[in-house]
Amino acid sequence: MPGGKGNIKPEDGKQFSSEYQVEYWDEKTALKFGNDLLEWLKEKDENVFFDEFIYLVADSKNYHPKAKIYPELISYLKNKFTSFLKLHSLAEKLQETKLVKFGCFDKLNSSMTKFTLINNHDWKEKSDVTTDGGKINTNINIDSKLIKHINKELEDEY
């Protein structure tokens, strides 16, 4: 079979290899993708989750005929272009703000909102337990005699 797999001939150009790879996601295309994500997030209140944009919206945008949309695309573009990373950080902050806002106003399921904020935005519940398991004492009981003594010392000093 001449030309190897797929009958690639020398006149067809270079064959794809580890040394030669065609890149369809250049910085300009990545920035268009990032700006489209931001615009989509701002468009409607219910536009919150990046996966929805990737699977239902971005695939129809035709960034480049051969530029494929796939689940790890955002991670890939964040690592490749600092400019895209900045857009993505802004998109994450917008997502976090929408989750908090709509969670507080009961537009979203509070348990799922909490789950999403903890897992995607590094939120943590406050705890009154130390790292070694001891309880932090937040109630400080001060004896009234001690307060009078401190006040007398302060008066004497000034």
N, C-alpha and C positions, 0 to 999 in steps of 0.2 A: 504494500500500500504506500504510494508515494506521499511524501510530506508528513508522515507520522499521524498522530491522532488528529482527527478532524480534517485530514488532507491539507494541512497548512503547508504552503509552498514558500520558498524563500522570498518571492516577490510580494507576499502578503505582509511582510514586515517581520519584526522580531517576535519570537515565540515567548510567551509568558514563562518566567522562571523566577527563582529567588533573587536573581540580580536585576531582572527587568520586570517591573510591574507598572501597569498603567494606573495612575491615580485620578479618579474622577472627583474625589472630594478635595478640591483645592480650597484655599482660604476664602475666596470670594463666595463659593458655593456654600461653604460651612456657615459663613456669616448670614447669608440669605436664609438658610435653614434656621439659625438661631433667632434672627429677627422675626421670622414667620412664627416660631414658637412663642415668642413674647407677645406678638400681636394676637395670636390665638388665645393666649391666657387672658388677655385684657378684654377680648371680644364679648364673652359671656361669663356670668357667675359660675356656671357649671363646668366651665373649661378649667380643670384643675390638674389632671394627671397627664404627665408627659407621654405615657404609653398610648393613651387615646390619640394624642396628636400624631405620634409616630405611625400607628397602625391605620388610623382612619382618615387623617388629613394629609400628612406629609407625603404619603405614597402617591397621592394624586397631583402633587405640585410639579413634578417633572423637573427636578433640579438639574439633572443631566440624564440623557436617555439611558446611560449605563451606570449611573450612580444609584446603587441599591440602598433601600431603607431596611435596616435590620436592627434587632434589639440592642446591640452593643454600640450602635452608631454614636450616640451621645458621649459615651465614655471614650470612644476612639477620638472623636473630634476635640474633646476637652484636653486630651493628652497631646494632640497634634498642634493645636492653635491656641495660643494664649488669648487672642481676641475672642475666640468662641467660648473659652472658659469664663471670661468676664460676662458674656451674654448669658451663659448658663447659670452663673451665680446669681445674676439678677432674676432670672426665671425661677430659680429655687426660692429666693426670698419672696417673690410674688406669690408663688404657690403656698409657702408657709403662712403668709399674711392672709390669704384667702381661706385657708383651712382654719386658722384661729378665728377669724371674723365670722365665718359661717358656722363654725362649731359653737361659738358663743351665742349666736342668734338662733340656734336650733334649726338651721337649714341643712345640717349634716348630722349623721348619726354620731353621737358624742364618743362612743366607744371606738368606732373606726377612725374618727378624727384623732383621738388620742393615740391609737395604734400607729397611724401614719406619721404623726409628729415625732413620736418616740423613735420609730424605725428609719425615717427618712430625713429628719431634721435634728437629730441628736438631743431631743428634749428628754428631761429626766424628771421623775417625781421627786419632790423634796422629801427628805427623810430626817427623822430625829434620832437616827442610830449612827454611831461612829463606825469606822471601818473595822474595828475589832469587836463589834457587836454590842458595845455598851450604849446606854441611852444618854443623849445629850440633855443636860438640864437647862431648859429654857425658862423655868420659873425660878427666879432668884428671890429668895426670902431674906429680907434685910430687917434685922431687929430695930425697932424704933429707938432703943437706947443707943445703938451704934450710929444711927442717923444723927441724933442729937449730939453725940460726941464728935462726929465729923464736922457738923456745923459749928460747934464751939471752937474747934481747932482752926477752922477757916476764918472765923471772926477774929480770933486772937492773932492770926497771922496777918490779916489785913487791917 
